[in-house]
Every structure is written in C-alpha cells, then in structure tokens.
Amino acid sequence: MVPTMSGSCQCGGVSFRISGAFESFFLCHCSRCRKDTGSAHAANLFSSEAAVTWLSGQGSIKTYRVPETRHEKSFCSECGSALPRVQDGFVVVPAGSLDSAVPIRPTAHICFASRAEWDERLEDVARMDGLPG
C-alpha cells in the first residue's frame, strides 16, 4: 500500500495530497533556508518516487528561484505558506505544510556550519506550552 499524506497552506486556498514514501528529512541551516523560513532552519522531506496531486488552489502557487542557483521555494501567493515542489527529480515537501502526521524523523541537520550564531544550545532555553504570560 502506497502511503498517502495531505497538506495545505495556512489560508486553506491550496491543498494537496502526497502519494509515496519519503527517503529523507533534512533540517537545513543554510542562510537561504533561514531567509525562506525566517527561522533557524528549513525542515524538508524528500522523495524520488512520491507524487504530488493538487486538490485546490494550484493557480495560487508561486515559485521563487534565487538567481544563478538551484535554491527554490514554492509558496501560496495569498498567505505565503511554503508548499511542495518538484526539483531535480525529487518531490520536496516542507514538513510544516503537511496536515497529516510526518511519517519519519529527521535524517540529519545539513549545512550545520552555516547555522545562525543564536542557534546553539537551544536545549537550555526555557520551554512553554503556550504563549508567554
């Protein structure tokens, strides 16, 4: 049986289904991925055999490629949420775009030497289950 997951953007305008298994799940700390996410790293799942089926909103999807690089990001033009894309023979799925449970654990931190200077010893930072009060 082929694994199937569903996902969507934040505004709900774009929805999709992924059919197939993921081979890897990378947390990328490069400066481009930090710019894409506004965070410490991107969290992307990769598959050489999965397929993306767009259920709604395909016309709202935009893709930006950093000039003269292979770095791309697909996103909803309405809310800006990261969305899957097909690149270099791989389906690349931002883990946070899935509404289904992510089926695998991260494989590796990549471009770790490029991480932000504040992205160290985060296990020592206070943890809260909600917003600060």
Secondary structure, 3 states (H helix, E strand, C coil): CCCEEEEECCCCCCEEEEECCCCEEEEECCHHHHHHHCCCCEEEEEECCCEEEEEECHHHEEEEECCCCCCEEEEECCCCCEECEEECCEEEEEHHHECCCCCCCCCEEECHHHCCCCCCCHHHCCCCCCCCC
